Structures are given as structure tokens and as C-alpha cells.
Amino acid sequence: MKSMSCVFTMRTPPELLRAVLDGAFEAALVVLSNGIIWHRNEPSHRMFPSLDEAGSRSVIPAHVSAYLSFPASNAASMSWEDFIAGEPFLNNKYTVAGATAPSSGENFPLKINVVRMKHLVLNFSGSDDSVHQQDDFYYILYIQEAEKEHVVAELQNQININDGILDASFDALFVINDHGTIQQVNETSIRVFGWTRDEFLGQNISMIMPANIAAHHDLYLQLFLRTGIKKMMGTQRETTALRKDKSTFPCVLGLSQTKDSHLFCGFIRDVSVEKQALLGIIESKKYMETILDASFDALFVINDRGIIKMVNKSTVRVFGWTVDELVGKNINIIMPEEHARMHDSYLNNFACTGVKKMIGTQREVEARKKDGSSFPCILGIAELKQFDSQRHYVGFIRDVTLQKSLLLAEAEREASDNLLHNILPKHIAERLKRDPSHIADHFNNTTILFADIVGFTYRTSMMSPREVVQMLNDLFSRFDLLVEQYDLNKVKTIGDCYMVTSIPSCELEHDGCARVCHFALDLMNTVRDYNCNRLHHDKIEVRVGIATGQVVAGVLGSKRYLFDMWGDAVNMAARMEQLGLPGQIQVTKEVVESAGRSFHFECRGKLTVKGKGIVETYLLRCAKDADRRRSMFLPVMPITAPAVRSMSDIL
């Protein structure tokens, strides 16, 4: 008989064929062309328990259609004969999808691989292993439950999904057995540590540990397996890991044991970036604290409930409490009682309304120290950006006790200076502050003026003391304004007598006489203006006398200073006033010679002056047009140089 192109030939012993089929994992049937099942293996017993096992070693008088249903294109099933006649067999093989097993109420999907054998004549009998039917073809059907294949596929799919999930983890994953041997790693482990998957698998987990940790790892693992005491299992701890390039890095290790197995799972997270960021934050915080501690002002950071969260070193120095005594306490600890009672309501009002009464401003308040004493301070408050879901505020407090003392001292000094300048000429006052010893000077050309109220004694005898003082104060205050306008020196008042001089200084002596003359004219105008406002009173008249010459000036007293002058010129000015005419300004010849270019004078004649004999006197009438500009009673006139005249023209 000819040889076959399939695996089995006509000379293949039937026992060998049965042995091969019985060794297969899948259910297998040998079916003749007429559909009779000739042989089935052991797995087919489990798949088709309804088949009679008695004839397992002889041709089973059962048709394959009773156990298998073959799908057709019209959704119906086809017969065995139609199946083998219509299906194309490629290389004598064909796969059937969608077959079912409807026998005995069993109906489950199957996948069948069909192998067609040709030119094999089966002529075996019961005694000589021959069959009584000869056929050109027979078929071997390898049968597999499609559902089982689906479950396997689903299981494989789930495995792939799990592997994908593990590989997608940001943390490195290691699965080890109870000997510490690595069973599985994910892609992050490969990326973080530098070894490949093949280099990991089968190696002890100590390969990723520094030597000092690796030396004890297996002992830890065996101790846990022996005692069950969990020192690291189920916890997280910070440790150090080793890369392939021998570099180390800080990491967080989390360990757990899988259920019902001696496998352990460890996740490793590289915290190098976090540690670096944390270090940066710590350094930034230290830097900021250094800056804040260097501040001269006390600093408080409080939350929206007024609880102190932070202070600086100046706060401790200024207030006397320690940091621990302040942090966690309400800010009203540093406030006087009357402010402390209202502080929380201020915060609540701002939180509810958003109206900033103190936020973003500075104001002077009182603060309280640990010892109970209070001090003036400047408080500046600003709102910080929200963090920890709370509003926070920062307040800077500056102790202004010293500044207040300095300001008070400055105010007192300024008041003292003003008083001193009211008593003394400015340059004399400055000299006195620099050198409090006695001041005495000689000046060659100083002009002196005396003004006296005519009939003062008689007039005041009919007035009350209050009226006398009020009259003199009103009149002399007007004179004081003129003294200030013309840069003169008010020496003193004696009763109704008013004494004024030019500034006894070399820098100003060149026009001192002219300024005194201007003052005298405006003084007369002031008296007339004063009389116009006193319609129901007698008119006041004054006599004025002016002289110029040498004087001695000095400061008298150590408590109540007086800048006074002595000399022949002073006596002469007093005599000019005493011998003068009411409402007139009487001057000496020296005054005319000094200021004649700017004023009109009228010769009064010669008078007998006590201690001086016969003296020629003059009356000051008015200023020439070019010099009338200085009067506070006249508009400012343009300045023109006066013509030079002889003494005869002046007289």
C-alpha cells in the first residue's frame, strides 16, 4: 500500500495512534468518513461524559453529530457529511470556530482543529486489532472549550493590564520571595536604578542597597518569617538606595506581604528632588528669619483669630517674653487692657466687611511689656496671602520712646531758642548757646531809639490795671511786628518807654540808622492807626528820640537774660525823647549825617541837654520816595540811587 503524506502511514500501529491521542491535553476524537467515532482519548471523557466508556478500545457505534454541531452560514447547523464535503482543508487541516456540544443537555461553545488523513485503511478486528471498514479518509478532531480559551485570554489580558499599571507607577516596584530573590520589577525600577529587567530578576534584593544595609537585610527577612514580628512590614521609612553606577540617593521604602504566599512587595520612591526642595525651603526660611531677626522693629505674625504664629528676636528684646511664651497666645497679650478687650472685634469686623481701618496703615498706639509697663510705639499692619485656609496678618512695632523723648527735647529746645531769640539778638543768642560766659562788646556805630507815651501817668491813673496792660500790650505788640520787619533789636520796655536799637553787628551797621528811621516813621503811623480804632477813647501821642554813636553791649543775668546797652549815644537818645515834641521824631546831627540821603529832616534848633550842653537837634519828617518802599503802610516803590547832596542841602 502506498505511503501517506500525513503523520501516520498505513504501517502506523493503532496502539501508537491511540497513545499519541491519549497523551494530548485537548479532547481528541478519531472520526471515520461516515461520521462514526472510532476512538476518543481521556480528555474527551471529561468533556463528553455521556459517551459510553465501555467501548473505549473499539469502534464506538456512535455518530459524531450526536455530540457535535457544526455551524453553517445561515446560522443553522450542518451534518457531518456536509461538513467534510464542503469545508476546504488547507494542507489537510481546518479550524472550526463556533461549534457546540448539544448532547445530554450540554451546550457549550467549542473550537475544533480538524486534521484529515488519507489512504489509510483501517482493517483491524477485535483479535488482531483490525477494523472491518475501509475508508480513503478519516479525521482527527482536537476539541477545546472556547470559554476556557476566553478565560485564559481574559486572564492574560488582566495580567497585561496589571503589568501596565505597575509599569505606569511613579515608584519603583520590587517583588521578592522569602529568600530575598527578585521575582518582578517594573519599568520605573529599571529607570531609577539603571539595571535591566534581566539583570534584576533572580538576583538578591540587596543589590540595590548600600553595603551597611545589605549586610543585615536577609537577617531581617528571616527574623520576620520565623517570628512574625513586623518591624518594617506594613510601614514606610526613609532609607538610602544604591544605583548600578554605585551612586546613592534618599528614598522612602514601603513594604507589604502578599496574601497566601511568601512573596513581598516593596515600593521605593526617590525623594532626592523633595529633599532638595525641602532643603531649599529650610534655607529660605532660615534666610528670611535672619533678615527678620536683624530688624530693629518687633514683628508679629497672627492668624485671623489673633493667635501669634511667629515673632522675631526684636520682639523678645522689646517686650520681654520668650518666643515660647508668645507663640500660640492671643496678640492682645501685648496690649493695654482697654485695647485688648476690643481687638478681636476689630479682626472679626474686617473679616466680615473687608473694610480696612488699620490694615495697610501706620498709627501710634500704646503697647504693654511683660513687666506691665507700657510704651509708645508705631504700629504698621499688612495682610499676608492666605495659606492653611486662614488669613494671616503681619505687624511691625517700633518703640518710639526715645524718639518721643528726642522730639520733646527738641520742642523744648526750640521753645527755649525762640524765647532766647525774643530776648536777645539772634547772633548774640547763638554766641550765648556756644559760650554761656558773660558777653560784652563795643560797637562804634549803633543807632538807639526811645519811644514814650505822652501823659502816660495821668492817663493810666483813670484806667483800671487791666485796661492799662491791655493798652500797652496792644500797642507794643504792633511795635514788635515793626521790629521784626526792619530786623532791629528790641532791648526792653520800661513802663511806657519802648527801647529799640539797630543790630549791634559789624555786618549790619552800614544801614542800621536808616532802618531805625524807617521804624520810627512806621511807629508813628501805627499809633495813628491805633487811635483810629479807639474812637471812644482819648488819642495817644508818643515822643520819639533817636541818636547814633558808640555803645557797650552785653548780656546780663544767668537765669533771666537781658541784652542791654550803655554809652553816650544811649543817654543822648533818651534825652532826645525827653526833650522831644508830642507826635514828633527828634534826632541828633549824627543821625542826619548817617541817614540824610534817604530821609527829609527839619532843623529844630539848639537845645540845652543835661550833661552835653548845647546840642543841635532835628525832626524826622518822612522818607524820600526812593526809600518809602520799606514802610508797611505804603506800597513797594522801585529802587533808585539817591543823589549826593552836601550837608547844607540836607539841612
Legacy VTK file of the C-alpha trace (Angstrom):
# vtk DataFile Version 3.0
C-alpha trace
ASCII
DATASET POLYDATA
POINTS 651 float
0.000 0.000 0.000
1.233 3.485 -0.753
2.756 5.743 1.911
0.735 8.711 3.224
1.640 12.463 3.230
0.276 12.867 6.780
1.919 11.982 10.042
0.536 8.458 10.164
1.000 5.846 7.498
-0.732 2.599 6.868
2.066 0.892 8.771
1.494 3.061 11.860
0.416 0.649 14.650
-3.042 1.524 16.056
-1.658 1.369 19.602
0.806 4.146 18.727
-2.021 6.252 17.328
-4.070 5.706 20.467
-1.086 6.521 22.695
-0.416 9.777 20.859
-4.038 10.850 21.129
-4.310 9.845 24.769
-1.250 11.976 25.612
-2.817 15.135 24.229
-4.097 17.809 26.688
-7.114 18.561 24.479
-10.048 16.238 23.904
-9.494 14.255 20.675
-11.825 12.127 18.540
-10.991 9.900 15.562
-13.985 10.049 13.210
-14.455 7.995 10.065
-15.810 9.492 6.848
-19.268 8.168 7.665
-19.256 10.082 10.962
-18.745 7.069 13.221
-16.489 7.815 16.212
-13.716 5.255 16.122
-11.624 6.477 19.096
-11.646 9.123 21.814
-8.950 9.973 24.318
-9.095 10.522 28.080
-9.734 14.335 27.998
-12.793 13.675 25.822
-14.230 11.581 28.681
-14.306 14.716 30.829
-15.701 16.864 28.047
-18.362 14.328 26.924
-19.257 12.213 29.968
-22.382 10.943 28.210
-20.331 8.836 25.867
-20.203 5.201 26.850
-16.760 4.423 28.209
-17.185 0.688 27.740
-16.073 0.742 24.150
-13.095 2.999 24.583
-10.849 0.469 22.806
-13.185 -0.494 19.966
-15.134 1.382 17.389
-17.881 3.174 19.236
-21.185 2.786 17.459
-21.987 6.452 17.856
-22.234 9.170 15.266
-20.309 12.397 15.742
-23.407 14.502 15.015
-24.902 13.320 18.278
-22.191 15.168 20.171
-21.009 17.982 17.912
-22.911 20.611 15.935
-21.092 22.298 13.052
-22.040 25.901 12.177
-23.449 26.855 8.773
-23.525 30.249 7.039
-27.309 30.548 7.508
-26.920 30.334 11.290
-28.231 26.746 11.258
-26.105 23.646 11.825
-24.956 21.228 9.104
-24.487 17.471 9.034
-21.137 15.712 9.285
-21.291 14.658 5.674
-21.988 18.227 4.518
-19.206 19.489 6.740
-16.432 17.263 5.358
-17.707 17.703 1.820
-17.961 21.482 1.862
-15.057 22.744 4.035
-11.744 23.451 2.280
-8.874 21.691 4.043
-5.587 23.576 3.696
-2.726 21.102 3.991
-5.324 18.623 5.322
-6.080 20.945 8.329
-9.083 23.101 9.196
-10.161 25.064 12.251
-13.822 25.233 13.187
-14.962 28.182 15.326
-18.399 28.327 16.810
-19.100 24.591 17.097
-21.226 23.447 20.018
-21.869 20.301 22.012
-25.677 19.900 22.374
-25.773 16.341 23.668
-27.342 15.417 27.035
-28.405 18.961 27.673
-24.814 20.175 27.409
-24.450 23.089 25.061
-21.167 24.998 25.240
-19.056 26.659 22.528
-16.101 24.768 21.140
-13.068 25.349 18.997
-12.101 22.317 16.844
-8.920 21.708 14.901
-9.635 19.069 12.223
-6.831 17.004 10.637
-7.756 14.935 7.570
-5.841 11.700 6.956
-5.991 9.960 3.580
-5.160 6.496 2.120
-5.102 4.910 5.487
-7.105 1.713 5.559
-8.243 0.717 8.984
-8.850 -3.033 8.868
-8.460 -4.084 12.424
-10.511 -6.743 14.212
-11.034 -7.263 17.876
-8.378 -10.072 17.986
-5.851 -8.698 15.529
-6.522 -5.039 16.032
-8.227 -4.686 12.611
-11.360 -2.837 11.571
-13.995 -4.196 9.249
-14.410 -0.923 7.310
-12.034 0.523 4.760
-12.073 4.249 4.065
-9.988 6.633 1.987
-10.113 9.357 4.702
-10.538 9.615 8.415
-10.463 12.730 10.631
-8.811 13.582 13.896
-10.731 16.267 15.822
-8.838 18.180 18.541
-11.521 19.882 20.629
-11.099 22.797 23.040
-13.728 24.670 25.016
-13.934 28.192 23.587
-14.970 29.515 27.012
-11.800 28.179 28.557
-9.777 29.852 25.845
-11.670 33.074 26.536
-10.926 32.805 30.251
-7.265 32.232 29.527
-7.270 35.220 27.197
-9.019 37.324 29.826
-6.543 36.188 32.429
-3.649 37.048 30.158
-5.273 40.399 29.396
-5.637 41.120 33.121
-2.008 40.172 33.642
-1.042 42.592 30.885
-3.200 45.280 32.458
-1.625 44.695 35.870
1.833 44.836 34.343
0.862 48.078 32.611
-0.406 49.555 35.864
2.769 48.620 37.685
4.910 49.975 34.860
2.941 53.223 34.914
3.674 53.723 38.625
5.911 56.667 39.505
7.529 54.495 42.175
9.967 51.654 41.672
8.433 48.205 42.419
10.197 45.039 43.541
8.576 41.654 44.256
10.835 39.243 46.151
10.411 35.760 47.613
11.226 34.632 51.135
14.884 34.275 50.165
15.109 37.889 49.036
15.301 36.908 45.363
13.801 39.416 42.943
10.771 37.961 41.126
9.387 41.018 39.382
10.259 44.671 38.740
8.521 47.470 36.864
9.787 49.971 34.326
10.346 52.647 36.976
12.768 50.315 38.785
14.762 49.979 35.581
14.768 53.732 35.007
15.618 54.695 38.597
18.305 52.093 39.332
19.868 51.584 35.889
19.820 47.771 35.697
17.824 45.933 33.007
14.946 43.605 33.857
17.078 40.529 33.117
19.845 41.880 35.366
17.315 42.253 38.185
15.378 39.005 38.010
16.881 36.169 40.044
19.238 38.460 41.989
19.070 39.171 45.701
17.343 42.440 46.589
20.458 43.513 48.492
21.931 44.537 45.137
20.084 47.880 45.452
21.301 48.534 48.995
24.482 50.187 50.300
26.860 47.726 51.949
25.980 48.703 55.518
22.275 47.956 54.897
22.729 44.942 52.591
24.742 43.076 55.236
21.696 42.828 57.527
18.797 42.576 55.068
18.495 38.761 54.857
18.611 38.549 58.672
15.671 40.978 58.893
13.695 38.894 56.399
14.387 35.555 58.108
13.594 37.029 61.522
10.186 38.151 60.254
9.440 34.768 58.685
10.436 32.999 61.879
8.753 35.260 64.445
6.098 37.192 62.505
7.186 40.387 64.271
6.628 43.304 61.900
9.314 45.915 62.308
9.219 47.233 58.784
6.353 45.269 57.188
3.318 47.420 56.533
5.213 50.645 57.280
7.085 53.333 55.424
10.520 54.557 56.326
13.237 56.714 54.855
16.391 54.904 53.804
19.185 55.019 51.217
19.265 53.077 47.929
22.114 52.151 45.587
22.117 52.558 41.793
24.008 50.475 39.246
26.573 53.279 38.879
27.249 52.977 42.649
25.638 56.348 43.424
23.185 56.512 46.314
20.013 58.515 46.787
17.486 59.088 49.599
14.222 57.195 49.220
11.061 56.171 51.038
10.520 52.391 51.284
7.091 50.816 51.763
6.872 47.017 52.395
3.929 44.614 52.392
3.441 40.829 52.234
1.174 39.300 49.595
-1.702 37.136 50.847
-1.331 33.348 50.926
2.231 33.452 49.567
5.791 34.040 50.661
6.168 36.985 48.315
6.929 40.511 49.460
6.212 43.721 47.597
8.268 46.860 48.065
7.685 50.306 46.591
10.639 52.695 46.510
10.189 56.400 45.925
13.168 58.584 45.051
12.883 61.658 47.273
16.036 63.420 46.081
14.070 66.249 44.490
11.773 66.552 47.511
14.756 66.580 49.876
16.466 69.222 47.768
13.294 71.301 47.633
12.803 70.875 51.388
16.404 71.890 51.965
15.807 74.950 49.802
12.690 75.806 51.788
14.557 75.378 55.066
17.419 77.543 53.832
14.961 80.158 52.562
13.174 80.115 55.913
16.463 80.499 57.784
17.457 83.321 55.438
14.158 85.111 55.999
14.355 84.557 59.753
17.877 86.006 59.711
16.600 89.084 57.906
13.629 89.471 60.220
15.775 88.919 63.298
18.110 91.658 62.069
15.202 94.117 62.042
15.229 96.759 64.765
11.429 96.592 64.855
9.403 93.940 66.676
7.464 91.639 64.328
4.313 89.608 64.923
2.530 87.242 62.510
-1.007 86.351 63.628
-3.893 84.392 62.109
-7.487 85.558 61.672
-8.234 84.627 65.296
-5.443 86.819 66.635
-3.195 83.883 67.592
0.518 84.641 67.374
2.262 82.348 64.855
5.693 83.948 64.631
7.867 86.602 66.269
11.432 87.825 65.748
14.300 88.484 68.142
13.491 92.184 68.441
10.060 91.216 69.775
11.684 89.234 72.575
14.073 92.101 73.317
11.412 94.822 73.290
8.585 93.041 75.124
10.483 90.741 77.494
8.618 87.482 76.752
10.379 84.466 75.239
9.363 83.033 71.853
7.610 80.072 73.524
5.715 82.424 75.810
4.390 84.401 72.824
3.704 81.835 70.080
0.236 80.352 70.452
-1.042 83.231 72.603
-3.537 85.905 71.551
-1.943 89.119 70.333
-3.848 91.098 72.957
-1.196 89.919 75.424
0.881 92.931 74.324
-1.960 95.450 74.543
-3.170 97.625 77.391
-6.430 96.360 78.823
-8.665 98.956 77.147
-7.357 97.980 73.677
-7.155 94.235 74.362
-10.905 93.984 75.002
-11.731 95.343 71.548
-9.004 93.753 69.406
-10.791 90.530 68.399
-13.854 92.522 67.346
-11.616 94.593 65.039
-10.413 91.413 63.323
-13.923 89.979 63.028
-15.223 93.241 61.597
-12.519 93.274 58.928
-13.103 89.596 58.070
-16.858 90.225 57.644
-16.835 93.601 55.892
-13.413 93.837 54.262
-13.241 97.476 55.388
-9.610 98.296 56.156
-9.417 100.681 59.077
-5.922 99.768 60.220
-4.719 97.292 57.564
-2.117 98.909 55.346
-1.716 101.942 57.603
0.524 103.129 60.409
-0.644 104.636 63.650
0.730 105.490 67.078
-0.539 103.225 69.879
0.436 102.088 73.356
1.993 98.638 73.843
2.484 96.588 77.012
5.618 94.735 78.113
5.845 91.570 80.187
6.598 93.622 83.304
3.317 95.504 82.861
4.877 98.774 81.767
3.622 100.462 78.610
5.443 102.437 75.943
4.508 104.469 72.857
5.013 102.718 69.526
4.242 102.965 65.831
2.161 100.014 64.565
2.099 99.031 60.886
-0.196 96.180 59.789
-0.411 94.345 56.440
-2.429 91.353 55.287
-0.471 88.327 54.041
-1.583 86.000 51.247
-3.836 83.247 52.537
-2.262 79.909 53.438
-3.518 76.969 55.514
-7.038 78.233 54.619
-6.575 81.124 57.057
-5.930 84.821 56.741
-2.679 85.952 58.299
-1.504 89.418 59.226
1.937 90.822 59.923
2.502 93.702 62.269
5.695 95.707 62.784
6.012 97.572 66.067
8.593 100.299 66.565
9.298 101.576 70.069
9.310 105.354 69.777
10.045 106.118 73.407
13.454 107.534 72.522
12.096 109.392 69.502
9.316 110.859 71.603
11.885 111.939 74.188
14.045 113.445 71.464
11.052 115.213 69.935
10.066 116.537 73.342
13.621 117.679 73.965
13.728 119.241 70.500
10.432 121.025 71.154
11.744 122.281 74.469
14.985 123.363 72.852
13.109 125.111 70.057
10.873 126.851 72.589
13.951 127.850 74.556
15.618 129.153 71.397
12.532 131.102 70.433
12.388 132.602 73.875
16.082 133.384 73.754
15.715 134.976 70.320
12.855 137.069 71.623
15.102 138.359 74.397
18.406 138.605 72.548
19.508 139.337 69.004
19.932 136.136 67.043
23.705 136.304 66.747
24.032 137.086 70.451
21.759 134.176 71.329
23.861 131.810 69.216
27.008 133.039 70.943
25.410 132.532 74.330
24.484 128.928 73.487
28.040 128.199 72.410
29.646 130.048 75.320
27.451 130.747 78.358
30.076 133.005 79.896
29.498 136.793 80.006
29.186 138.585 76.666
30.372 142.212 76.448
31.177 144.024 73.180
31.965 147.523 71.960
30.262 148.851 68.819
31.223 152.096 67.069
28.072 152.912 65.174
24.821 151.786 66.779
21.527 153.670 66.469
19.253 153.854 69.531
15.556 154.796 69.650
13.378 155.611 72.636
9.614 155.963 72.365
7.454 157.223 75.211
3.689 157.732 75.597
2.868 161.378 76.320
0.977 161.877 79.593
1.075 158.179 80.412
0.975 158.655 84.202
-2.053 160.906 84.104
-3.844 158.756 81.514
-3.343 155.490 83.386
-4.496 156.989 86.651
-8.002 156.987 85.215
-7.765 153.403 83.861
-8.052 150.035 85.505
-4.930 147.853 85.690
-6.450 145.501 83.128
-7.054 148.346 80.699
-3.500 149.639 81.204
-1.968 146.258 80.478
-4.302 145.682 77.524
-3.416 149.079 76.024
0.334 148.613 76.397
0.194 145.030 75.131
-1.823 146.022 72.073
0.417 148.951 71.221
3.753 147.301 71.957
2.745 144.143 70.069
2.318 146.321 66.992
5.731 147.821 67.633
7.178 144.300 67.912
5.937 143.493 64.394
7.773 146.523 63.088
10.955 145.483 64.918
10.793 142.109 63.185
10.096 143.705 59.795
13.098 146.022 59.978
15.499 143.486 61.554
16.023 145.572 64.665
16.758 144.723 68.255
14.133 145.337 70.930
16.112 145.965 74.074
13.409 146.454 76.693
10.323 148.288 77.803
10.351 150.365 80.968
6.819 151.296 81.880
5.546 153.154 78.838
9.033 153.535 77.376
9.975 151.353 74.376
13.707 150.977 73.539
14.914 149.726 70.132
18.384 149.623 68.574
19.922 148.610 65.339
21.521 145.177 65.408
24.885 145.703 67.066
26.867 143.827 64.449
29.507 144.942 62.018
27.717 143.216 59.134
24.553 145.287 59.534
25.861 148.613 60.860
26.078 150.228 57.424
22.258 150.699 57.161
21.212 150.324 60.811
20.458 154.035 61.182
18.210 154.097 58.101
16.275 151.073 59.329
15.692 152.718 62.717
14.407 155.850 60.968
12.006 153.789 58.868
10.882 152.087 62.045
10.259 155.437 63.732
8.090 156.677 60.855
6.032 153.467 60.796
5.765 153.596 64.571
4.032 156.968 64.220
1.743 155.512 61.548
0.978 152.589 63.860
-0.028 154.967 66.668
-2.331 156.868 64.306
-3.864 153.583 63.142
-4.285 152.513 66.757
-6.066 155.798 67.566
-8.455 155.299 64.642
-9.636 152.051 66.209
-10.207 153.734 69.601
-12.996 156.107 68.702
-14.374 156.305 72.270
-11.029 156.890 73.979
-8.565 159.726 74.168
-5.959 159.787 71.474
-2.491 158.545 72.319
0.588 160.527 71.354
4.181 159.400 71.569
7.541 161.151 71.585
10.443 159.515 69.783
14.128 160.244 70.158
16.970 158.808 68.048
20.738 159.024 68.425
23.654 157.131 66.952
27.205 156.526 68.147
29.401 154.249 70.217
27.885 151.818 72.740
28.916 148.981 75.005
26.551 145.988 74.810
26.394 142.882 76.927
24.206 140.110 78.360
23.194 140.449 81.987
21.908 137.748 84.307
22.194 133.952 84.405
18.509 132.982 84.660
16.588 135.811 83.022
18.849 137.218 80.341
18.840 140.857 79.303
20.838 142.250 76.396
21.413 145.871 77.333
23.469 148.799 76.058
25.304 151.649 77.696
27.126 154.673 76.443
26.842 158.337 75.499
24.691 157.527 72.458
22.134 155.737 74.668
21.939 158.736 77.009
21.613 161.101 74.063
18.722 159.085 72.552
16.914 159.183 75.895
17.425 162.991 76.107
16.118 163.388 72.534
12.917 161.593 73.552
12.537 163.530 76.816
13.085 166.916 75.101
11.036 165.978 72.062
7.621 167.128 70.931
4.443 165.039 71.108
3.876 163.206 67.822
7.390 164.108 66.571
10.653 162.213 65.978
13.639 164.162 67.278
17.140 163.116 66.206
20.746 164.265 66.639
23.003 165.706 63.990
24.838 162.354 63.733
21.588 160.651 62.654
21.081 163.216 59.916
24.626 162.733 58.711
24.165 158.954 58.642
20.699 158.724 57.030
20.241 162.107 55.384
20.311 160.747 51.859
17.168 158.726 52.428
15.007 160.987 54.584
13.787 164.539 54.914
14.831 166.247 58.148
13.833 169.593 59.606
16.191 171.533 61.859
14.521 172.257 65.188
17.352 174.282 66.620
19.716 174.080 69.527
18.683 172.644 72.889
20.425 172.504 76.227
20.962 168.848 77.023
21.872 167.732 80.532
25.484 166.571 80.627
26.070 167.610 76.983
25.439 171.325 76.883
24.094 172.954 73.727
23.106 170.345 71.093
21.677 170.955 67.620
18.540 168.821 67.023
16.405 167.847 64.029
12.940 166.459 63.370
12.495 163.454 61.052
9.651 164.221 58.669
9.448 161.452 56.079
11.396 159.147 53.846
12.352 160.220 50.387
10.434 158.482 47.560
13.220 156.003 46.842
13.141 154.741 50.437
9.445 154.752 51.179
9.279 151.158 49.889
10.143 149.720 53.312
7.134 151.113 55.086
4.431 148.564 55.866
1.905 151.376 55.349
2.963 152.183 51.754
3.202 150.138 48.520
6.626 148.977 47.378
8.415 151.573 45.225
11.153 150.937 42.653
14.680 151.456 43.981
16.757 154.354 42.615
20.082 155.608 43.851
19.729 158.879 45.811
21.606 161.946 44.601
24.633 163.010 46.608
23.989 166.248 48.493
26.019 168.457 50.704
25.186 168.927 54.358
23.720 172.346 53.592
21.265 170.762 51.124
20.256 168.227 53.711
19.657 170.886 56.345
LINES 1 652
651 0 1 2 3 4 5 6 7 8 9 10 11 12 13 14 15 16 17 18 19 20 21 22 23 24 25 26 27 28 29 30 31 32 33 34 35 36 37 38 39 40 41 42 43 44 45 46 47 48 49 50 51 52 53 54 55 56 57 58 59 60 61 62 63 64 65 66 67 68 69 70 71 72 73 74 75 76 77 78 79 80 81 82 83 84 85 86 87 88 89 90 91 92 93 94 95 96 97 98 99 100 101 102 103 104 105 106 107 108 109 110 111 112 113 114 115 116 117 118 119 120 121 122 123 124 125 126 127 128 129 130 131 132 133 134 135 136 137 138 139 140 141 142 143 144 145 146 147 148 149 150 151 152 153 154 155 156 157 158 159 160 161 162 163 164 165 166 167 168 169 170 171 172 173 174 175 176 177 178 179 180 181 182 183 184 185 186 187 188 189 190 191 192 193 194 195 196 197 198 199 200 201 202 203 204 205 206 207 208 209 210 211 212 213 214 215 216 217 218 219 220 221 222 223 224 225 226 227 228 229 230 231 232 233 234 235 236 237 238 239 240 241 242 243 244 245 246 247 248 249 250 251 252 253 254 255 256 257 258 259 260 261 262 263 264 265 266 267 268 269 270 271 272 273 274 275 276 277 278 279 280 281 282 283 284 285 286 287 288 289 290 291 292 293 294 295 296 297 298 299 300 301 302 303 304 305 306 307 308 309 310 311 312 313 314 315 316 317 318 319 320 321 322 323 324 325 326 327 328 329 330 331 332 333 334 335 336 337 338 339 340 341 342 343 344 345 346 347 348 349 350 351 352 353 354 355 356 357 358 359 360 361 362 363 364 365 366 367 368 369 370 371 372 373 374 375 376 377 378 379 380 381 382 383 384 385 386 387 388 389 390 391 392 393 394 395 396 397 398 399 400 401 402 403 404 405 406 407 408 409 410 411 412 413 414 415 416 417 418 419 420 421 422 423 424 425 426 427 428 429 430 431 432 433 434 435 436 437 438 439 440 441 442 443 444 445 446 447 448 449 450 451 452 453 454 455 456 457 458 459 460 461 462 463 464 465 466 467 468 469 470 471 472 473 474 475 476 477 478 479 480 481 482 483 484 485 486 487 488 489 490 491 492 493 494 495 496 497 498 499 500 501 502 503 504 505 506 507 508 509 510 511 512 513 514 515 516 517 518 519 520 521 522 523 524 525 526 527 528 529 530 531 532 533 534 535 536 537 538 539 540 541 542 543 544 545 546 547 548 549 550 551 552 553 554 555 556 557 558 559 560 561 562 563 564 565 566 567 568 569 570 571 572 573 574 575 576 577 578 579 580 581 582 583 584 585 586 587 588 589 590 591 592 593 594 595 596 597 598 599 600 601 602 603 604 605 606 607 608 609 610 611 612 613 614 615 616 617 618 619 620 621 622 623 624 625 626 627 628 629 630 631 632 633 634 635 636 637 638 639 640 641 642 643 644 645 646 647 648 649 650
